[in-house]
Amino acid sequence: MTHDEFNALLNEPAVVGAIREAEARSTGEIRVLVTHLAVDDPMAEARRRFAALGMEKTAARNGVLVFIAPKSQTFAILGDSGIHGCGGDALWAGAAAVMAEAFRAERWTDGVVGAIRRVGEALARHFPRTGADDVNELPDAIARDHGGAAEPESGSSTDNGTGGRSE
């Protein structure tokens, strides 16, 4: 599936709504990025993009990236050290399983929203929003690359997450 085909089938308002719902209950930050690239190692590419999006700069180190490479039929879910320290590998495996199951049935939006909800539950449990003073540190819109200039490389050491295939 191409980047454009996937984007046409993905219900962006539902995805952004799930991100906002999750972030309303926690101080965590969730981003979704859909790449046009064919990716051999989705976790390595997710790490690079995590840093390029500035996700390691959240105050509580509780940012989560849902990285999707439709051309390769693969994805990765990556969390920063704060949330990984609370949820561990089981959190990422559970979210990836929800996403992979829906993707196998070609329910693209359900997969992304399901993973966001799973991660959002953990963020709310471990990083609850305690007042109206929480700042939305990162954009909620789906990030997309369209073959333009590559995002800058960074030396982020974030290694927390899991990948999957939608085959």
Buried (B, 14 or more C-beta within 10 A) or exposed (E): BEBEEBBEEBBBEBBBBBBBBBBEBBBBBBBBBBBBBEBEEBBEBBBBBBBBBBBBEBEBBBBBBBBBBBBBBBBBBBBBBBBBEBBEEEBBBBBBBBBBBBBEEEBBBBBBBBBBBBBBBBBBEBBEBEEEEBEEBBEBEBBBBEEEEEBEEBEBEBEBBBBBEBE
